[in-house]
Amino acid sequence: MKRRDFITLLGSAAAAWPLAARAQQAGKIVTIGILALEALPPIDTFRQALSDLGYVEGKNVRFEHRYARGRNERFPELANDLIGLKVDVILTWGTEAVLAAKQATTTIPIVMGAVGDAIDSGVVSSLSHPAANVTGLSSLAGELEAKRLELLKELAPGLSRVAILINPTNRYTALALPSARRGAEKLHASLIVHEVRDTSTLDASFVRLTRDRPDALLVLADTLFLAQRSRIAQFAIENKLPSAYTFREHVEAGGLIAYTTNYHDLFRRAAGYVDKILKGTKPGDLPIEQPTKFDLVINLKTAKALGLAVPLIMQMTANEVIE
């Protein structure tokens, strides 16, 4: 090969190098923005998975974290903050987070660590070909509400009236509530909806629940409920309400059960998406994937406080039992 041809070929190869490789060569640090509910453990799993792929914090990657901490209305502001920092990729958790990020940018790649339903929430029109700048993973959380009600029925066979906490300002609610209604209908149970927008309306719902005395409590996924998880769990215990949730953190705080997508697995897989994008793959060319692992978490201490006997078969099939 002639020297001139060799130099031309080398130059072309260098231009085609992926972002991560060129960043390492040039000493550039890529920046990943994280837009989420709060600093939950699966985000650490994401960071560790990236580390396993060769991204060393402070050497070739850095993170910018922005958390709503119970206030969904903050997501647009937080998303714009990340855009202003010129991050290379945005990782999101939750429907409101990804919609805010999508509204804020059409060019910066967005990877969903978890979203309730990417199509029905209006994030993308196709899972196999998401197009635009958004891809990642769906948690299918909304489809699991019926299963959570089934589990409550196993623990409280006499269940006929179930109170459900929803945040009507969260667009995920419109996806999850129909699943809960179908589940309640199948169990011949009535669903009593409590709309909660902030801590004051949560307090008002506590008053109504104390007066109405339902048989159980179902709590939809929302940043507010996650932030108030200890209060909700304690209220349920004090009022002898078996309770079911989307996130295991609720059960750690004293809730009875959670039937949940394995978010650690989703965020581990999300790191692979980020890696591919940093190496040159377009987000729209990466199909959105579904969860493959689900966890049942039971708090036996709470069950005892409620006077409930958890069937041995349920304990044996649970992924985690808190005693």
GIQUI-V761963 format. One record per pair of residues at least 6 apart in sequence whose C-alpha atoms are under 6 Angstrom apart, sorted by the first residue. I is the first residue (numbers start at 0). J is the second residue. Records with the same first field share a line. If there is no record, write none. Layout:
BEGIN
I: J ; J
END
This chain:
BEGIN
17: 278 ; 279
18: 277 ; 278
19: 277 ; 278
28: 59 ; 60
29: 60
30: 60 ; 61 ; 62 ; 86 ; 87
31: 62 ; 86 ; 87 ; 88 ; 89
32: 62 ; 63 ; 64 ; 86 ; 89
33: 64 ; 65 ; 89 ; 90 ; 91
34: 65 ; 66 ; 91
35: 66 ; 91 ; 92
36: 66 ; 67 ; 68 ; 222
37: 66 ; 68
41: 262 ; 263
44: 267
45: 266 ; 267 ; 270
48: 267 ; 270
49: 270
54: 60
67: 73
69: 222 ; 223 ; 226
74: 96 ; 99
75: 99
78: 100
79: 103
88: 108 ; 109
89: 109
90: 109 ; 110 ; 111
91: 97 ; 111 ; 112
92: 112 ; 113
93: 113 ; 114
94: 114
108: 132
109: 132 ; 133
110: 134 ; 135
111: 135 ; 136
112: 136 ; 266 ; 269
113: 136 ; 137 ; 138
114: 137 ; 138
115: 137 ; 138 ; 139 ; 140 ; 141
116: 137 ; 139
117: 123
118: 124
123: 129
126: 286 ; 287
127: 286
128: 286
129: 283
130: 283
131: 283
132: 282 ; 283
133: 282
134: 282 ; 287
135: 287
136: 287 ; 288 ; 289
137: 289
138: 290
141: 174 ; 175
142: 178
144: 178 ; 179
145: 178 ; 179 ; 182
152: 158
158: 214
159: 188
160: 188 ; 189 ; 213 ; 214
161: 190 ; 191 ; 213 ; 214 ; 215 ; 216
162: 190 ; 191 ; 192 ; 216
163: 192 ; 193 ; 216 ; 217 ; 218
164: 193 ; 218
165: 194 ; 195 ; 219
166: 194 ; 195 ; 196
195: 201
215: 240 ; 241 ; 242
216: 242
217: 242 ; 243
218: 244
220: 245
228: 249
229: 252
232: 253 ; 254
239: 305
242: 255
243: 256 ; 257
244: 257
245: 257 ; 259
247: 257
250: 256
255: 297 ; 298 ; 301
256: 296 ; 297
257: 295 ; 296
258: 294 ; 295
259: 293 ; 294
260: 293
261: 292 ; 293 ; 294
294: 318
295: 317 ; 318
296: 317 ; 319 ; 320
297: 320
298: 320 ; 321
299: 321 ; 322
300: 322
END
